[in-house]
Amino acid sequence: MIDLCFLVVAHGVDPNMTHRSYTEVRAQAIKHRENNGVVKNNDLITLYKFWSHFLVKRFNTAMYHEFKSFALQDADLAVRCGIEELFKMYECSFKDRSTIGYEVISDFVELVKAEARHGESFGTEKLKSILENPSLKDDYRSVIESLIDNETRIFLSQGIGKRRSHSDIYKAVRSYHPHPSSTAMACTN
């Protein structure tokens, strides 16, 4: 993990705002998680918000994987803050980044599929928003379209059905390893 000199603001603490370094907030969030499991953790919420903004501007693979891992673990237990910040990062990346790697695009689409199959609409709404954006790069649009299956196309056009249990819905996404196609290779980090 890289050491950053950026400051993050403690989430919802004090109107005077407490400033702490990234490494301090990250260490506290991980310590809290190790000691208490997946429960509401203000440091982790702050970290999710930081990651969702920082990674759009300065992508870091290790940081992205840690963000995604924590968010998926939380989402398995119906704690949605991390997964929603991850979706926001994907959406902002498609708007603001000049390059996005195939793995990130594939992760996004696979996560939308998993959410849709289990009755969650947040990711589907983000995917719709991205595809409806006229400034979306053609390369990105092609890769996304190639990864969307018929079931997901139905969810996009007709909406999401009844919400199901969260138990283990994100395990498939965590273990998914994309195989880049020639179309996808146009989008690299």
Buried (B, 14 or more C-beta within 10 A) or exposed (E): EEEBEEEBBBBEEEEEEEEBBBBEBBEBBBEBBEEEEBEEBBBBBBBBBBBBBBBBEEBBEEBBEBBBEBBBBBBBEEBBBBBBBBBBBBBBBBEEBEBBBBBBBBBBBBBBBBBBBBBBBBBBBBBBBBBEBEEBBEBBBBBBEEBBEEEBEEBBEEEBEEEEEBEEBBEEBBEBEBEBEEBBEBBEE
